[in-house]
Amino acid sequence: MKRSALFVITALSLGGCASQVPIEIREPPADNPTIAAVGSDFQGFNGRYVRWGGTIAAVENRTNETDVEVVAHKLDSEGSPYATDDSLGRFIARVEAFLDPVIYAVDRSVTAYGVLEGSITRPIGEHPYTYPLVKATKFYLWPEYSYYPGYAPYHYGYYDPYYYPYPYFYLYPSYPYSYAYPYRFGYRGLGGRLIGH
């Protein structure tokens, strides 16, 4: 009974967190061009809305805005970038706000929604690279995942290999085994950060 109550509370909590992610981040525009397609015709795609995401490669604070260089990855059904070494290219998300580079750090996952405004050419090392420029109206920093070393606890003779640290208990049914698993998995932060409205 206690376990059922915890599961319901957890599900409601996670549902609330998910609802805080804007629809523009969770769902792409009807015709969402790829970075490769845009790169072949920057002017032809000018003014089109896109939803792209990936991991931060660099942050450049300007007088009234911030340019975020993003290594693009495929996005899941909620708009969050997959953790993968496969890159879809790079783009610049221009955000009308100051973004602290300690918070918006290299390798953090972000998703941007906005309008294409041409391109910018900048060097990567000694190699010139032309980036699609996205004027971001929504810019979402995803919570950072962490792996906690240690052993997950036993639950009444059942071991749950998908145990999440508080407040994420009992997200999956336990298995009737009592061996130990060497990692716990959870969020470093309690929620994401949204720029835009």
C-alpha positions as CSV (number, residue, x, y, z in Angstrom):
1,M,0.0,0.0,0.0
2,K,2.8,2.4,0.9
3,R,4.6,1.5,-2.2
4,S,1.5,2.2,-4.4
5,A,1.1,5.6,-2.8
6,L,4.8,6.4,-3.4
7,F,4.5,5.4,-7.0
8,V,1.4,7.6,-7.5
9,I,3.1,10.6,-5.9
10,T,6.2,10.1,-8.0
11,A,4.2,9.8,-11.2
12,L,2.4,13.0,-10.5
13,S,5.6,14.8,-9.6
14,L,7.3,13.7,-12.9
15,G,4.2,14.7,-14.8
16,G,4.4,18.1,-13.3
17,C,8.0,18.5,-14.3
18,A,7.3,17.4,-17.9
19,S,4.5,19.9,-18.2
20,Q,6.9,22.7,-17.4
21,V,8.7,22.0,-20.7
22,P,7.1,24.2,-23.4
23,I,5.3,22.6,-26.3
24,E,7.7,24.3,-28.7
25,I,10.6,22.3,-27.1
26,R,8.7,19.1,-26.8
27,E,7.3,19.1,-30.4
28,P,9.0,20.2,-33.6
29,P,7.4,22.4,-36.2
30,A,5.4,20.6,-38.9
31,D,8.2,20.9,-41.4
32,N,11.4,21.0,-39.3
33,P,14.4,21.1,-41.7
34,T,17.7,19.3,-40.8
35,I,20.9,21.2,-40.2
36,A,22.3,19.5,-43.3
37,A,19.4,20.8,-45.5
38,V,19.7,24.3,-44.1
39,G,23.5,24.2,-44.7
40,S,23.0,23.6,-48.4
41,D,20.7,26.7,-48.8
42,F,20.9,29.2,-46.0
43,Q,19.0,31.9,-47.8
44,G,16.3,29.5,-48.9
45,F,15.5,28.6,-45.3
46,N,15.8,32.1,-43.9
47,G,12.8,32.9,-41.7
48,R,11.8,29.3,-41.1
49,Y,11.2,28.0,-37.6
50,V,13.2,25.1,-36.3
51,R,13.6,23.0,-33.1
52,W,17.1,21.7,-32.7
53,G,19.1,20.5,-29.7
54,G,22.3,18.9,-28.6
55,T,25.2,19.7,-26.3
56,I,26.9,23.0,-25.6
57,A,30.3,23.5,-27.2
58,A,30.9,27.1,-26.3
59,V,29.2,30.2,-24.9
60,E,29.9,33.8,-26.0
61,N,28.3,36.6,-24.0
62,R,27.7,39.7,-26.0
63,T,26.4,43.1,-24.9
64,N,22.7,42.3,-24.9
65,E,22.6,38.6,-26.0
66,T,24.4,35.3,-25.8
67,D,25.6,33.1,-28.6
68,V,25.6,29.4,-27.7
69,E,27.4,27.0,-30.0
70,V,25.6,23.7,-30.0
71,V,26.8,20.3,-31.3
72,A,23.5,18.9,-32.6
73,H,22.1,15.4,-31.7
74,K,18.9,13.6,-32.4
75,L,16.1,14.4,-30.0
76,D,13.8,12.0,-28.1
77,S,10.0,12.2,-28.0
78,E,10.2,15.0,-25.3
79,G,12.7,17.1,-27.3
80,S,15.7,16.1,-25.1
81,P,19.0,15.3,-26.9
82,Y,20.1,11.7,-26.9
83,A,23.5,11.1,-25.3
84,T,25.4,10.0,-28.4
85,D,28.7,10.6,-30.2
86,D,26.8,11.0,-33.5
87,S,26.7,14.6,-34.5
88,L,24.1,16.2,-36.9
89,G,26.3,19.2,-37.3
90,R,26.6,22.5,-35.3
91,F,24.5,25.6,-35.0
92,I,24.5,28.9,-33.1
93,A,21.5,29.7,-30.9
94,R,21.3,33.4,-30.2
95,V,19.5,34.1,-27.0
96,E,18.4,37.6,-25.9
97,A,19.7,37.2,-22.3
98,F,22.9,36.8,-20.3
99,L,23.6,33.1,-19.9
100,D,26.2,32.3,-17.2
101,P,28.8,30.0,-18.8
102,V,29.2,28.2,-15.4
103,I,25.6,27.1,-15.6
104,Y,25.4,26.8,-19.3
105,A,28.6,24.8,-19.3
106,V,30.2,22.8,-22.1
107,D,28.5,19.4,-22.6
108,R,25.2,20.4,-21.0
109,S,22.2,19.4,-23.0
110,V,20.0,22.1,-24.5
111,T,17.1,22.4,-27.0
112,A,16.4,25.6,-28.9
113,Y,13.3,26.8,-30.8
114,G,13.4,29.8,-33.0
115,V,13.7,31.4,-36.4
116,L,16.6,30.9,-38.8
117,E,18.5,34.2,-39.5
118,G,21.2,33.2,-42.1
119,S,24.6,31.9,-41.0
120,I,27.8,32.8,-39.2
121,T,31.3,31.6,-40.2
122,R,33.7,31.0,-37.3
123,P,36.8,28.9,-36.9
124,I,36.9,25.5,-35.1
125,G,40.6,25.5,-34.5
126,E,42.1,26.4,-37.9
127,H,39.0,25.1,-39.8
128,P,36.4,27.7,-40.9
129,Y,32.9,26.4,-40.1
130,T,29.6,28.0,-41.3
131,Y,26.9,27.7,-38.7
132,P,23.1,28.1,-39.2
133,L,22.0,31.0,-36.8
134,V,18.9,30.4,-34.8
135,K,17.3,33.4,-33.1
136,A,15.9,31.5,-30.1
137,T,12.6,32.4,-28.7
138,K,12.7,29.3,-26.4
139,F,15.9,27.9,-25.1
140,Y,15.8,25.0,-22.6
141,L,18.6,23.7,-20.5
142,W,17.9,20.1,-19.5
143,P,18.6,18.7,-16.0
144,E,22.0,17.0,-15.8
145,Y,22.0,13.3,-15.2
146,S,24.4,11.9,-12.6
147,Y,25.5,8.4,-11.6
148,Y,26.0,7.8,-7.9
149,P,28.5,5.1,-7.0
150,G,27.3,2.8,-4.3
151,Y,24.7,0.0,-3.8
152,A,21.0,0.4,-4.1
153,P,19.0,-0.7,-1.0
154,Y,16.9,-3.8,-0.7
155,H,13.1,-3.5,-0.6
156,Y,11.4,-6.2,1.4
157,G,13.5,-9.0,-0.1
158,Y,13.2,-7.5,-3.6
159,Y,15.9,-5.6,-5.4
160,D,15.1,-2.7,-7.7
161,P,17.8,-2.2,-10.3
162,Y,16.1,1.0,-11.4
163,Y,16.1,2.7,-8.0
164,Y,16.3,6.5,-8.2
165,P,17.4,8.6,-5.3
166,Y,14.8,10.8,-3.6
167,P,12.4,12.0,-4.9
168,Y,12.3,9.5,-7.7
169,F,11.3,6.2,-5.9
170,Y,9.7,3.1,-7.4
171,L,9.6,4.2,-11.0
172,Y,9.8,0.6,-12.2
173,P,8.7,-2.7,-10.5
174,S,11.3,-4.5,-8.5
175,Y,12.7,-7.8,-9.4
176,P,12.7,-10.8,-7.1
177,Y,16.4,-10.9,-6.7
178,S,18.5,-9.6,-3.8
179,Y,21.9,-9.0,-5.5
180,A,23.5,-5.6,-5.4
181,Y,23.9,-3.2,-8.3
182,P,26.9,-0.9,-8.3
183,Y,25.2,2.4,-9.4
184,R,22.3,4.6,-8.6
185,F,21.0,7.0,-11.2
186,G,19.4,10.4,-10.8
187,Y,19.2,14.0,-11.5
188,R,21.9,16.5,-10.4
189,G,19.3,19.3,-10.6
190,L,15.5,19.1,-9.8
191,G,14.5,20.8,-13.1
192,G,15.5,22.5,-16.3
193,R,15.9,26.2,-17.1
194,L,13.8,28.0,-19.7
195,I,14.8,31.2,-21.5
196,G,11.8,32.7,-23.3
197,H,8.1,32.8,-22.7
